């Protein structure tokens, strides 16, 4: 049977791992492109002869995926916060 000290030590280790993971997630989100990235894309796609029909289809699909992934990422953040807040502490 685990002693209180072992349980507390394991909890501290888990908290440190969670802190590292949260920091990793925060930095990953911070690396997402800023508004200037999208402004540059807007200027690029308006250049004459920018792309063919097939490339337009591919580009539109990529943008659709970015929107879906971003919306899913926002939902995951909200669910994580809700679940974290729902945990009862003693």
Secondary structure, DSSP 4 states (H G I P E B T S, - for coil): ---HHHHHHHHHHHHHHHHHHHHHHHHHHHTS--HHHHHHHHHHHTSTT---HHHHHHHHHHHHHHHHHHHHHHHHHHHHHHHHHH----
